[in-house]
Amino acid sequence: MVPDAGVVFAGDLVEQGAPPDLEDAVVAEWPTTLDSLLALGPRTIVPGHGDPVGPEFVAGQRAELAEVATLHAAVAQGTLPAADAARRSPYPDVPWPAAAEKRRLMTRRH
């Protein structure tokens, strides 16, 4: 963060102009990480891709990612098929079932 300017450089944590890349993400942790970013109180967030955005945009993306995290958890628990979860996702065209399957396998090991 550049405190005097109220700017945070978020890298690929925030995506503008295209949906986030979820394929290898730990989606369950993404919303909380965005909460931490927003707690810094930035006026401007520079995403990894796209134009700079305000905190409202990040809050909206955080809500969408929380929805995806819920879907991922259902897939990992075996209560929802990955194809159904993908259709319900705010990002239906983004390939993400691989991450959900990876999480399911990791959960089984522990």
A tleap script that builds the chain and sets N, CA, C and O, in Angstrom:
source leaprc.protein.ff14SB
mol = sequence {
  NMET VAL PRO ASP ALA GLY VAL VAL PHE ALA
  GLY ASP LEU VAL GLU GLN GLY ALA PRO PRO
  ASP LEU GLU ASP ALA VAL VAL ALA GLU TRP
  PRO THR THR LEU ASP SER LEU LEU ALA LEU
  GLY PRO ARG THR ILE VAL PRO GLY HIE GLY
  ASP PRO VAL GLY PRO GLU PHE VAL ALA GLY
  GLN ARG ALA GLU LEU ALA GLU VAL ALA THR
  LEU HIE ALA ALA VAL ALA GLN GLY THR LEU
  PRO ALA ALA ASP ALA ALA ARG ARG SER PRO
  TYR PRO ASP VAL PRO TRP PRO ALA ALA ALA
  GLU LYS ARG ARG LEU MET THR ARG ARG CHIE
}
set mol.1.N position { 0.849 -1.184 0.000 }
set mol.1.CA position { 0.000 0.000 0.000 }
set mol.1.C position { 0.887 1.237 0.000 }
set mol.1.O position { 1.956 1.262 0.610 }
set mol.2.N position { 0.418 2.250 -0.694 }
set mol.2.CA position { 1.044 3.565 -0.671 }
set mol.2.C position { 0.115 4.431 0.179 }
set mol.2.O position { -0.831 5.018 -0.347 }
set mol.3.N position { 0.376 4.519 1.503 }
set mol.3.CA position { -0.583 5.151 2.420 }
set mol.3.C position { -0.960 6.587 2.062 }
set mol.3.O position { -2.137 6.944 2.103 }
set mol.4.N position { 0.020 7.406 1.714 }
set mol.4.CA position { -0.284 8.813 1.416 }
set mol.4.C position { -1.197 8.961 0.205 }
set mol.4.O position { -1.957 9.925 0.106 }
set mol.5.N position { -1.119 8.010 -0.708 }
set mol.5.CA position { -1.937 8.077 -1.921 }
set mol.5.C position { -3.222 7.267 -1.791 }
set mol.5.O position { -4.124 7.416 -2.615 }
set mol.6.N position { -3.324 6.410 -0.769 }
set mol.6.CA position { -4.508 5.573 -0.608 }
set mol.6.C position { -4.619 4.511 -1.686 }
set mol.6.O position { -5.721 4.121 -2.071 }
set mol.7.N position { -3.471 4.042 -2.176 }
set mol.7.CA position { -3.447 3.078 -3.276 }
set mol.7.C position { -2.868 1.748 -2.790 }
set mol.7.O position { -1.858 1.712 -2.086 }
set mol.8.N position { -3.528 0.660 -3.182 }
set mol.8.CA position { -3.020 -0.686 -2.930 }
set mol.8.C position { -2.783 -1.353 -4.274 }
set mol.8.O position { -3.644 -1.321 -5.153 }
set mol.9.N position { -1.621 -1.951 -4.427 }
set mol.9.CA position { -1.313 -2.745 -5.611 }
set mol.9.C position { -1.640 -4.194 -5.253 }
set mol.9.O position { -0.929 -4.822 -4.469 }
set mol.10.N position { -2.716 -4.716 -5.830 }
set mol.10.CA position { -3.260 -6.005 -5.405 }
set mol.10.C position { -2.766 -7.194 -6.222 }
set mol.10.O position { -2.977 -8.340 -5.825 }
set mol.11.N position { -2.119 -6.946 -7.342 }
set mol.11.CA position { -1.723 -8.079 -8.173 }
set mol.11.C position { -2.940 -8.884 -8.595 }
set mol.11.O position { -4.020 -8.330 -8.795 }
set mol.12.N position { -2.764 -10.185 -8.730 }
set mol.12.CA position { -3.847 -11.030 -9.223 }
set mol.12.C position { -4.897 -11.352 -8.169 }
set mol.12.O position { -5.810 -12.137 -8.424 }
set mol.13.N position { -4.777 -10.756 -6.994 }
set mol.13.CA position { -5.815 -10.904 -5.977 }
set mol.13.C position { -7.118 -10.260 -6.460 }
set mol.13.O position { -8.211 -10.695 -6.097 }
set mol.14.N position { -6.982 -9.221 -7.283 }
set mol.14.CA position { -8.137 -8.509 -7.846 }
set mol.14.C position { -7.992 -8.526 -9.365 }
set mol.14.O position { -6.911 -8.288 -9.905 }
set mol.15.N position { -9.092 -8.810 -10.034 }
set mol.15.CA position { -9.109 -8.818 -11.498 }
set mol.15.C position { -10.227 -7.901 -11.980 }
set mol.15.O position { -11.354 -7.979 -11.489 }
set mol.16.N position { -9.922 -7.044 -12.930 }
set mol.16.CA position { -10.929 -6.150 -13.497 }
set mol.16.C position { -10.959 -6.379 -14.997 }
set mol.16.O position { -9.915 -6.481 -15.641 }
set mol.17.N position { -12.167 -6.459 -15.551 }
set mol.17.CA position { -12.303 -6.624 -16.993 }
set mol.17.C position { -12.423 -8.073 -17.430 }
set mol.17.O position { -12.767 -8.349 -18.579 }
set mol.18.N position { -12.148 -8.986 -16.537 }
set mol.18.CA position { -12.281 -10.419 -16.801 }
set mol.18.C position { -12.494 -11.106 -15.462 }
set mol.18.O position { -12.097 -10.576 -14.424 }
set mol.19.N position { -13.107 -12.265 -15.474 }
set mol.19.CA position { -13.313 -12.961 -14.203 }
set mol.19.C position { -11.987 -13.444 -13.613 }
set mol.19.O position { -11.015 -13.638 -14.343 }
set mol.20.N position { -11.945 -13.636 -12.299 }
set mol.20.CA position { -10.720 -14.140 -11.671 }
set mol.20.C position { -10.362 -15.533 -12.198 }
set mol.20.O position { -11.231 -16.308 -12.598 }
set mol.21.N position { -9.073 -15.824 -12.187 }
set mol.21.CA position { -8.587 -17.149 -12.580 }
set mol.21.C position { -8.673 -18.047 -11.354 }
set mol.21.O position { -7.896 -17.887 -10.412 }
set mol.22.N position { -9.596 -18.975 -11.358 }
set mol.22.CA position { -9.879 -19.807 -10.191 }
set mol.22.C position { -9.242 -21.179 -10.249 }
set mol.22.O position { -9.269 -21.913 -9.261 }
set mol.23.N position { -8.679 -21.536 -11.370 }
set mol.23.CA position { -8.280 -22.918 -11.587 }
set mol.23.C position { -7.358 -23.468 -10.494 }
set mol.23.O position { -7.595 -24.573 -10.006 }
set mol.24.N position { -6.337 -22.747 -10.103 }
set mol.24.CA position { -5.422 -23.233 -9.065 }
set mol.24.C position { -5.552 -22.447 -7.762 }
set mol.24.O position { -4.692 -22.551 -6.888 }
set mol.25.N position { -6.598 -21.680 -7.629 }
set mol.25.CA position { -6.781 -20.824 -6.453 }
set mol.25.C position { -7.264 -21.620 -5.248 }
set mol.25.O position { -7.905 -22.663 -5.379 }
set mol.26.N position { -6.939 -21.101 -4.078 }
set mol.26.CA position { -7.542 -21.593 -2.839 }
set mol.26.C position { -8.694 -20.634 -2.565 }
set mol.26.O position { -8.565 -19.678 -1.799 }
set mol.27.N position { -9.808 -20.912 -3.203 }
set mol.27.CA position { -10.935 -19.989 -3.212 }
set mol.27.C position { -11.483 -19.759 -1.806 }
set mol.27.O position { -11.976 -18.669 -1.514 }
set mol.28.N position { -11.409 -20.751 -0.937 }
set mol.28.CA position { -11.936 -20.610 0.424 }
set mol.28.C position { -11.259 -19.479 1.187 }
set mol.28.O position { -11.866 -18.887 2.080 }
set mol.29.N position { -10.014 -19.173 0.849 }
set mol.29.CA position { -9.271 -18.120 1.551 }
set mol.29.C position { -9.341 -16.762 0.860 }
set mol.29.O position { -8.978 -15.745 1.451 }
set mol.30.N position { -9.797 -16.742 -0.364 }
set mol.30.CA position { -9.787 -15.511 -1.153 }
set mol.30.C position { -10.665 -14.415 -0.548 }
set mol.30.O position { -10.202 -13.279 -0.440 }
set mol.31.N position { -11.916 -14.698 -0.145 }
set mol.31.CA position { -12.738 -13.625 0.426 }
set mol.31.C position { -12.115 -12.989 1.678 }
set mol.31.O position { -12.154 -11.769 1.833 }
set mol.32.N position { -11.550 -13.797 2.559 }
set mol.32.CA position { -10.928 -13.268 3.777 }
set mol.32.C position { -9.707 -12.413 3.433 }
set mol.32.O position { -9.447 -11.396 4.076 }
set mol.33.N position { -8.979 -12.832 2.431 }
set mol.33.CA position { -7.818 -12.051 1.996 }
set mol.33.C position { -8.269 -10.703 1.433 }
set mol.33.O position { -7.624 -9.682 1.673 }
set mol.34.N position { -9.364 -10.700 0.692 }
set mol.34.CA position { -9.901 -9.427 0.193 }
set mol.34.C position { -10.412 -8.558 1.341 }
set mol.34.O position { -10.307 -7.333 1.282 }
set mol.35.N position { -10.969 -9.184 2.391 }
set mol.35.CA position { -11.363 -8.411 3.577 }
set mol.35.C position { -10.156 -7.695 4.165 }
set mol.35.O position { -10.251 -6.532 4.557 }
set mol.36.N position { -9.028 -8.382 4.227 }
set mol.36.CA position { -7.798 -7.779 4.764 }
set mol.36.C position { -7.334 -6.615 3.895 }
set mol.36.O position { -6.886 -5.587 4.401 }
set mol.37.N position { -7.448 -6.792 2.584 }
set mol.37.CA position { -7.079 -5.710 1.670 }
set mol.37.C position { -7.991 -4.501 1.901 }
set mol.37.O position { -7.514 -3.370 1.990 }
set mol.38.N position { -9.287 -4.739 1.995 }
set mol.38.CA position { -10.233 -3.631 2.196 }
set mol.38.C position { -10.044 -2.958 3.555 }
set mol.38.O position { -10.304 -1.763 3.692 }
set mol.39.N position { -9.598 -3.709 4.555 }
set mol.39.CA position { -9.364 -3.146 5.888 }
set mol.39.C position { -8.234 -2.114 5.878 }
set mol.39.O position { -8.123 -1.306 6.800 }
set mol.40.N position { -7.412 -2.140 4.856 }
set mol.40.CA position { -6.355 -1.137 4.726 }
set mol.40.C position { -6.926 0.244 4.398 }
set mol.40.O position { -6.239 1.255 4.540 }
set mol.41.N position { -8.179 0.278 3.961 }
set mol.41.CA position { -8.841 1.538 3.648 }
set mol.41.C position { -8.374 2.222 2.381 }
set mol.41.O position { -8.277 3.449 2.346 }
set mol.42.N position { -8.079 1.452 1.328 }
set mol.42.CA position { -7.610 2.107 0.107 }
set mol.42.C position { -8.734 2.856 -0.605 }
set mol.42.O position { -9.904 2.479 -0.535 }
set mol.43.N position { -8.346 3.915 -1.284 }
set mol.43.CA position { -9.287 4.621 -2.162 }
set mol.43.C position { -9.219 4.035 -3.567 }
set mol.43.O position { -10.206 4.039 -4.303 }
set mol.44.N position { -8.032 3.527 -3.931 }
set mol.44.CA position { -7.804 2.958 -5.255 }
set mol.44.C position { -7.067 1.632 -5.110 }
set mol.44.O position { -6.119 1.518 -4.333 }
set mol.45.N position { -7.511 0.640 -5.864 }
set mol.45.CA position { -6.862 -0.662 -5.894 }
set mol.45.C position { -6.413 -0.907 -7.322 }
set mol.45.O position { -7.209 -0.824 -8.257 }
set mol.46.N position { -5.130 -1.212 -7.483 }
set mol.46.CA position { -4.586 -1.517 -8.801 }
set mol.46.C position { -4.571 -3.036 -8.932 }
set mol.46.O position { -3.807 -3.713 -8.244 }
set mol.47.N position { -5.421 -3.579 -9.822 }
set mol.47.CA position { -5.507 -5.030 -9.963 }
set mol.47.C position { -4.348 -5.592 -10.780 }
set mol.47.O position { -3.579 -4.857 -11.400 }
set mol.48.N position { -4.252 -6.917 -10.758 }
set mol.48.CA position { -3.242 -7.588 -11.570 }
set mol.48.C position { -3.523 -7.439 -13.055 }
set mol.48.O position { -2.603 -7.420 -13.873 }
set mol.49.N position { -4.799 -7.334 -13.394 }
set mol.49.CA position { -5.218 -7.152 -14.789 }
set mol.49.C position { -6.378 -6.173 -14.804 }
set mol.49.O position { -7.275 -6.250 -13.964 }
set mol.50.N position { -6.360 -5.262 -15.751 }
set mol.50.CA position { -7.460 -4.317 -15.902 }
set mol.50.C position { -7.141 -2.958 -15.300 }
set mol.50.O position { -6.017 -2.683 -14.881 }
set mol.51.N position { -8.162 -2.126 -15.272 }
set mol.51.CA position { -8.027 -0.750 -14.803 }
set mol.51.C position { -8.113 -0.673 -13.282 }
set mol.51.O position { -8.705 -1.549 -12.651 }
set mol.52.N position { -7.532 0.361 -12.688 }
set mol.52.CA position { -7.693 0.570 -11.240 }
set mol.52.C position { -9.169 0.650 -10.865 }
set mol.52.O position { -10.001 1.114 -11.645 }
set mol.53.N position { -9.475 0.185 -9.650 }
set mol.53.CA position { -10.862 0.125 -9.185 }
set mol.53.C position { -10.952 0.712 -7.776 }
set mol.53.O position { -9.940 0.956 -7.119 }
set mol.54.N position { -12.174 0.927 -7.337 }
set mol.54.CA position { -12.420 1.401 -5.987 }
set mol.54.C position { -12.783 0.250 -5.065 }
set mol.54.O position { -12.936 -0.886 -5.514 }
set mol.55.N position { -12.919 0.537 -3.786 }
set mol.55.CA position { -13.255 -0.513 -2.826 }
set mol.55.C position { -14.611 -1.169 -3.087 }
set mol.55.O position { -14.810 -2.330 -2.729 }
set mol.56.N position { -15.539 -0.450 -3.702 }
set mol.56.CA position { -16.848 -1.028 -4.001 }
set mol.56.C position { -16.718 -2.192 -4.974 }
set mol.56.O position { -17.387 -3.215 -4.829 }
set mol.57.N position { -15.856 -2.026 -5.961 }
set mol.57.CA position { -15.627 -3.098 -6.930 }
set mol.57.C position { -15.055 -4.321 -6.228 }
set mol.57.O position { -15.493 -5.446 -6.469 }
set mol.58.N position { -14.078 -4.097 -5.360 }
set mol.58.CA position { -13.440 -5.210 -4.643 }
set mol.58.C position { -14.452 -5.901 -3.729 }
set mol.58.O position { -14.445 -7.127 -3.621 }
set mol.59.N position { -15.314 -5.136 -3.077 }
set mol.59.CA position { -16.337 -5.727 -2.216 }
set mol.59.C position { -17.284 -6.603 -3.047 }
set mol.59.O position { -17.697 -7.669 -2.590 }
set mol.60.N position { -17.627 -6.168 -4.244 }
set mol.60.CA position { -18.479 -6.971 -5.121 }
set mol.60.C position { -17.794 -8.250 -5.563 }
set mol.60.O position { -18.405 -9.319 -5.571 }
set mol.61.N position { -16.529 -8.140 -5.929 }
set mol.61.CA position { -15.784 -9.333 -6.321 }
set mol.61.C position { -15.623 -10.278 -5.127 }
set mol.61.O position { -15.661 -11.497 -5.293 }
set mol.62.N position { -15.446 -9.729 -3.944 }
set mol.62.CA position { -15.338 -10.534 -2.730 }
set mol.62.C position { -16.626 -11.338 -2.507 }
set mol.62.O position { -16.569 -12.520 -2.166 }
set mol.63.N position { -17.783 -10.697 -2.699 }
set mol.63.CA position { -19.064 -11.391 -2.535 }
set mol.63.C position { -19.202 -12.530 -3.548 }
set mol.63.O position { -19.664 -13.618 -3.203 }
set mol.64.N position { -18.805 -12.282 -4.782 }
set mol.64.CA position { -18.860 -13.338 -5.797 }
set mol.64.C position { -17.932 -14.494 -5.439 }
set mol.64.O position { -18.296 -15.659 -5.596 }
set mol.65.N position { -16.736 -14.173 -4.960 }
set mol.65.CA position { -15.784 -15.221 -4.591 }
set mol.65.C position { -16.247 -16.002 -3.367 }
set mol.65.O position { -15.959 -17.192 -3.244 }
set mol.66.N position { -16.962 -15.339 -2.462 }
set mol.66.CA position { -17.527 -16.057 -1.314 }
set mol.66.C position { -18.570 -17.062 -1.798 }
set mol.66.O position { -18.663 -18.169 -1.267 }
set mol.67.N position { -19.347 -16.679 -2.796 }
set mol.67.CA position { -20.327 -17.605 -3.375 }
set mol.67.C position { -19.622 -18.793 -4.027 }
set mol.67.O position { -20.051 -19.936 -3.874 }
set mol.68.N position { -18.546 -18.519 -4.749 }
set mol.68.CA position { -17.771 -19.597 -5.364 }
set mol.68.C position { -17.166 -20.493 -4.282 }
set mol.68.O position { -17.140 -21.714 -4.439 }
set mol.69.N position { -16.686 -19.908 -3.198 }
set mol.69.CA position { -16.114 -20.706 -2.100 }
set mol.69.C position { -17.156 -21.646 -1.509 }
set mol.69.O position { -16.840 -22.790 -1.182 }
set mol.70.N position { -18.377 -21.185 -1.370 }
set mol.70.CA position { -19.460 -22.036 -0.867 }
set mol.70.C position { -19.713 -23.193 -1.826 }
set mol.70.O position { -19.900 -24.333 -1.399 }
set mol.71.N position { -19.717 -22.898 -3.115 }
set mol.71.CA position { -19.898 -23.952 -4.117 }
set mol.71.C position { -18.735 -24.940 -4.084 }
set mol.71.O position { -18.945 -26.150 -4.172 }
set mol.72.N position { -17.514 -24.433 -3.957 }
set mol.72.CA position { -16.332 -25.298 -3.871 }
set mol.72.C position { -16.436 -26.229 -2.675 }
set mol.72.O position { -16.120 -27.415 -2.771 }
set mol.73.N position { -16.878 -25.689 -1.551 }
set mol.73.CA position { -17.011 -26.508 -0.343 }
set mol.73.C position { -18.024 -27.625 -0.566 }
set mol.73.O position { -17.805 -28.755 -0.130 }
set mol.74.N position { -19.124 -27.321 -1.236 }
set mol.74.CA position { -20.140 -28.340 -1.511 }
set mol.74.C position { -19.582 -29.436 -2.412 }
set mol.74.O position { -19.877 -30.615 -2.216 }
set mol.75.N position { -18.775 -29.047 -3.403 }
set mol.75.CA position { -18.143 -30.039 -4.280 }
set mol.75.C position { -17.159 -30.883 -3.469 }
set mol.75.O position { -17.132 -32.107 -3.602 }
set mol.76.N position { -16.355 -30.230 -2.632 }
set mol.76.CA position { -15.368 -30.942 -1.824 }
set mol.76.C position { -16.023 -31.921 -0.855 }
set mol.76.O position { -15.466 -32.979 -0.562 }
set mol.77.N position { -17.205 -31.563 -0.359 }
set mol.77.CA position { -17.930 -32.430 0.572 }
set mol.77.C position { -18.712 -33.522 -0.150 }
set mol.77.O position { -19.253 -34.431 0.479 }
set mol.78.N position { -18.765 -33.424 -1.463 }
set mol.78.CA position { -19.487 -34.416 -2.241 }
set mol.78.C position { -20.991 -34.217 -2.268 }
set mol.78.O position { -21.729 -35.126 -2.646 }
set mol.79.N position { -21.455 -33.035 -1.870 }
set mol.79.CA position { -22.896 -32.779 -1.852 }
set mol.79.C position { -23.391 -32.090 -3.123 }
set mol.79.O position { -24.595 -31.911 -3.304 }
set mol.80.N position { -22.470 -31.707 -3.999 }
set mol.80.CA position { -22.846 -31.027 -5.233 }
set mol.80.C position { -21.866 -31.439 -6.328 }
set mol.80.O position { -20.656 -31.316 -6.138 }
set mol.81.N position { -22.350 -31.917 -7.456 }
set mol.81.CA position { -21.447 -32.233 -8.564 }
set mol.81.C position { -20.767 -30.969 -9.087 }
set mol.81.O position { -21.367 -29.894 -9.116 }
set mol.82.N position { -19.524 -31.109 -9.492 }
set mol.82.CA position { -18.756 -29.958 -9.985 }
set mol.82.C position { -19.444 -29.266 -11.154 }
set mol.82.O position { -19.416 -28.039 -11.247 }
set mol.83.N position { -20.057 -30.029 -12.041 }
set mol.83.CA position { -20.730 -29.418 -13.199 }
set mol.83.C position { -21.894 -28.537 -12.755 }
set mol.83.O position { -22.109 -27.464 -13.319 }
set mol.84.N position { -22.644 -28.982 -11.750 }
set mol.84.CA position { -23.752 -28.166 -11.236 }
set mol.84.C position { -23.220 -26.910 -10.559 }
set mol.84.O position { -23.770 -25.823 -10.732 }
set mol.85.N position { -22.153 -27.064 -9.792 }
set mol.85.CA position { -21.553 -25.913 -9.114 }
set mol.85.C position { -21.059 -24.894 -10.131 }
set mol.85.O position { -21.235 -23.690 -9.942 }
set mol.86.N position { -20.445 -25.367 -11.201 }
set mol.86.CA position { -19.950 -24.459 -12.239 }
set mol.86.C position { -21.087 -23.665 -12.859 }
set mol.86.O position { -20.937 -22.474 -13.131 }
set mol.87.N position { -22.224 -24.314 -13.086 }
set mol.87.CA position { -23.380 -23.614 -13.664 }
set mol.87.C position { -23.941 -22.567 -12.708 }
set mol.87.O position { -24.426 -21.527 -13.155 }
set mol.88.N position { -23.885 -22.816 -11.413 }
set mol.88.CA position { -24.414 -21.873 -10.419 }
set mol.88.C position { -23.437 -20.741 -10.097 }
set mol.88.O position { -23.818 -19.744 -9.483 }
set mol.89.N position { -22.212 -20.891 -10.500 }
set mol.89.CA position { -21.160 -19.934 -10.171 }
set mol.89.C position { -21.422 -18.569 -10.809 }
set mol.89.O position { -21.997 -18.489 -11.895 }
set mol.90.N position { -20.996 -17.489 -10.130 }
set mol.90.CA position { -21.064 -16.170 -10.771 }
set mol.90.C position { -20.137 -16.093 -11.989 }
set mol.90.O position { -20.238 -15.172 -12.800 }
set mol.91.N position { -19.234 -17.074 -12.105 }
set mol.91.CA position { -18.295 -17.145 -13.226 }
set mol.91.C position { -18.484 -18.492 -13.938 }
set mol.91.O position { -17.577 -19.324 -13.910 }
set mol.92.N position { -19.632 -18.722 -14.571 }
set mol.92.CA position { -19.920 -20.044 -15.136 }
set mol.92.C position { -18.983 -20.473 -16.259 }
set mol.92.O position { -18.859 -21.666 -16.538 }
set mol.93.N position { -18.332 -19.529 -16.897 }
set mol.93.CA position { -17.449 -19.876 -18.012 }
set mol.93.C position { -15.994 -20.038 -17.597 }
set mol.93.O position { -15.135 -20.298 -18.439 }
set mol.94.N position { -15.706 -19.888 -16.300 }
set mol.94.CA position { -14.336 -19.997 -15.805 }
set mol.94.C position { -14.088 -21.431 -15.351 }
set mol.94.O position { -14.858 -21.964 -14.551 }
set mol.95.N position { -13.031 -22.063 -15.846 }
set mol.95.CA position { -12.735 -23.422 -15.387 }
set mol.95.C position { -12.238 -23.411 -13.944 }
set mol.95.O position { -11.163 -22.887 -13.654 }
set mol.96.N position { -13.012 -23.981 -13.059 }
set mol.96.CA position { -12.606 -24.032 -11.654 }
set mol.96.C position { -12.779 -25.379 -10.999 }
set mol.96.O position { -12.290 -25.560 -9.884 }
set mol.97.N position { -13.447 -26.345 -11.620 }
set mol.97.CA position { -13.610 -27.626 -10.942 }
set mol.97.C position { -12.301 -28.312 -10.559 }
set mol.97.O position { -12.287 -29.077 -9.595 }
set mol.98.N position { -11.212 -28.072 -11.268 }
set mol.98.CA position { -9.942 -28.698 -10.900 }
set mol.98.C position { -9.529 -28.286 -9.495 }
set mol.98.O position { -9.043 -29.115 -8.727 }
set mol.99.N position { -9.715 -27.024 -9.152 }
set mol.99.CA position { -9.373 -26.569 -7.807 }
set mol.99.C position { -10.297 -27.190 -6.776 }
set mol.99.O position { -9.856 -27.561 -5.689 }
set mol.100.N position { -11.570 -27.307 -7.108 }
set mol.100.CA position { -12.511 -27.919 -6.180 }
set mol.100.C position { -12.166 -29.384 -5.965 }
set mol.100.O position { -12.238 -29.881 -4.841 }
set mol.101.N position { -11.795 -30.074 -7.022 }
set mol.101.CA position { -11.412 -31.476 -6.904 }
set mol.101.C position { -10.128 -31.605 -6.081 }
set mol.101.O position { -10.001 -32.511 -5.258 }
set mol.102.N position { -9.184 -30.700 -6.307 }
set mol.102.CA position { -7.944 -30.726 -5.537 }
set mol.102.C position { -8.249 -30.521 -4.054 }
set mol.102.O position { -7.672 -31.193 -3.198 }
set mol.103.N position { -9.140 -29.606 -3.758 }
set mol.103.CA position { -9.506 -29.353 -2.360 }
set mol.103.C position { -10.179 -30.586 -1.756 }
set mol.103.O position { -9.923 -30.935 -0.603 }
set mol.104.N position { -11.029 -31.233 -2.524 }
set mol.104.CA position { -11.700 -32.438 -2.045 }
set mol.104.C position { -10.674 -33.504 -1.696 }
set mol.104.O position { -10.770 -34.148 -0.652 }
set mol.105.N position { -9.696 -33.686 -2.569 }
set mol.105.CA position { -8.659 -34.683 -2.316 }
set mol.105.C position { -7.811 -34.306 -1.107 }
set mol.105.O position { -7.452 -35.174 -0.312 }
set mol.106.N position { -7.490 -33.034 -0.959 }
set mol.106.CA position { -6.702 -32.592 0.189 }
set mol.106.C position { -7.478 -32.798 1.487 }
set mol.106.O position { -6.898 -33.173 2.506 }
set mol.107.N position { -8.780 -32.553 1.450 }
set mol.107.CA position { -9.617 -32.728 2.632 }
set mol.107.C position { -9.652 -34.199 3.044 }
set mol.107.O position { -9.659 -34.510 4.235 }
set mol.108.N position { -9.674 -35.089 2.079 }
set mol.108.CA position { -9.690 -36.517 2.373 }
set mol.108.C position { -8.417 -36.975 3.069 }
set mol.108.O position { -8.461 -37.882 3.900 }
set mol.109.N position { -7.287 -36.364 2.744 }
set mol.109.CA position { -5.998 -36.778 3.309 }
set mol.109.C position { -5.884 -36.416 4.784 }
set mol.109.O position { -5.149 -37.073 5.521 }
set mol.110.N position { -6.592 -35.392 5.225 }
set mol.110.CA position { -6.417 -34.903 6.605 }
set mol.110.C position { -7.443 -35.459 7.531 }
set mol.110.O position { -7.435 -35.146 8.721 }
savepdb mol mol.pdb
quit
